């Protein structure tokens, strides 16, 4: 069991602790971007640090970059939780070296078909209510490279939507992330994991 927990922590390198199995989650959560008739459930978690602090987020992410979501590629089964894949055109790399200017990223959240009271229904699972990315929107992404080379967004905090003029002008939210990258704070748990890899 300890190995499985460590694998989850290392696998997403976000240091998300206490992930709740998505079949037993509170189903009363609604998402502003979901259809009114859509069944939405929340994947809950306890985070190891306050990722609202952008310096801590920078200290926990392999990649920080801005970009536009150009395509929703669909849902993938390679993860422990419903996950959706997107294609992103990278505008600016703030931290880490991405493999190309166009990358495929994974976001926790997606649809899963279940039997409920003898009826087959499709449920949209969202990580802490974080809506799925939208094609055409610009974001600041915080993500980690997985063992297989894929890129996984840090849940909830890895996709900060920004206005186009902020990306073009380098103002506002972009500047906050640029400053955070200059002075990252590595959480204690992240330090321990880094040491265990050495």
N, C-alpha and C positions, 0 to 999 in steps of 0.2 A: 504494500500500500504506500509506504514511504517513497519507494522508487517511482510509483505512478504519479504521486504529487510532484516530486522533483522533476519528472519528465514534462508535466504540464507547465510548470514554472519555467523550465529551460526552453521548452518548445515555443512558447509565445513570447518569451523574454520580456514580458511586460510586468512580470511579478504580480500577476493577478492571483490572489489567494482565495480559497474557499468558493470556487465556482460551483454553482448549483446546477445539477442535472436538468436539462431543459424539458424533460417530461413532467416535472413536478413543480412547475413554476406558476407564480401568480398570473392568472389570465385576465385580470381586470385592467391591465395596462392598456392605454390607447396611445396611438402615435399620430401626430398631426399630419403626417404624409401618407397615412394608410387610408384605404378606402373605408367608408363608414360601415359597410357590411363585412369587412375583413376581420377575422379573428386574430388578435394580436396578443402575444405573450412575451414576458420580460425574462431575459436571462440575467440573474442577479450575480453580484460579485462583491468581494471586499478587496480594496486595493491596498497595496503595501506602502503607498506613499501618496501625498497630495499632488496629483498630477495637474491640478488647477495651476500650480506653480510651474511656469514654463521652463524654469531652470532645471527643475526636477525632471520634467518631461524630456528635456534635451539630454539630461544625464542618463536616461533610460532607453533612448531610441538609437537605433543604428542609423536611421535616415530621418532627416527633416527636409522637406522640399515643398515647393508650391507647384500647382498644376491644375489642369482642367480635366474633368472626367469626360472622356469622349465616347465611351461605349460601356454598356452593361453586358458582360459576357455570359452571365448566368450563374447558377449555383453549383458548388463543388462539394464532393463528399470526402475530401482529403483531411478534414478537421473533425475534432470531437463535437463541434457545435455547428448548427446551420451557418453556412458561410457563402457569401456572394463575391463574385470576381468582377473586377472592372478594369478597363483600359484607361490609362492616364497619360496625357501629354505633359511632360515635365517642363515647367517654366524656369525654375530656379532651384538649384541644390544648395541648401543651407548647411547641411551636415551629412557626412557619409558620401560614398561614391556609388551612384546607381549604375546599373549595367548599360542603360541607354536612355535616350530622351523620351522614349515611349515605353512605359512599364505596365505590367499587369500586377494589380494589387488585390489582396483579399481582405474583406471586412466581415467580422462576425455579425451574423444576422442573415435571415433568409427564410424561405418557405419550407414547410415540412408537412406532409400529408399524414393524418392520423384518423383512427376510428374513434368516434365519440358517440356513445349511445346508439351504436349500430349504424351510424352515418359516417361516411368518409368526408372529412373537411380538411381544407388547407389552412394552416396556421402560419402567420408571420411571426417569427421569433426575432426580437430585437435585444441587443445587449444593453441593459440598463436604459431601455427606451430610446437608444441612439438610432435615429432614422438612417435608412440606407442612403448611400451617396446618390446624387442626382446628375444625370448626364447634362453637360453644358455648364455646370457650376464649377467655380474655382474654389480650391481649398488649400490650406496648409496641412500637409500630411506628416504624421509622426508614425514611423513603422519600424519593424524589426525583420531582419533576414532570418528565415527558418533554415533548418538543417538541409532541406532539399533545395535551397536556393530561392524559394518563393518569398514574397514580401507580404507580411501580415500587419495591418494597421493596429496600433495600440487601441484596444477597445475603449469606446466612449470619448477618449481624449485625442485620438489620432486623426481626426478629420474636422478641422476648424474651417467653417465656411467663411469666405472673404468676398468682399465686393471687388469687381474687376478693377476699379480705379486704385484700390489698395495694392493689388499685385503689380499694376503698371507703374505706379508711383513709388512703391516700396515704403508706403506709409503705414500708420496704424498697427494692425495686428502683425504684419510682416516684420516691422521694425522690432516689435516685442520679441518675436522669435529669433531674430538676428542677434539681439542683445543676450537672449538666453543661451544661444549657442556659444557666445564668447565666454560665458561664465556658468557652465553646466554644474548641476549638483547631482552627484551619483548617490542614490539611496543606499542605505547600509546593506539591504538584502542583495541589491545589484552588485555591490562590492564583493560580497561573499561568493556569489555565483561566478563573478569574474576571476576571483582567486582560485576557485575550484577547477576552472578550465586550464589554469597555468600548469 
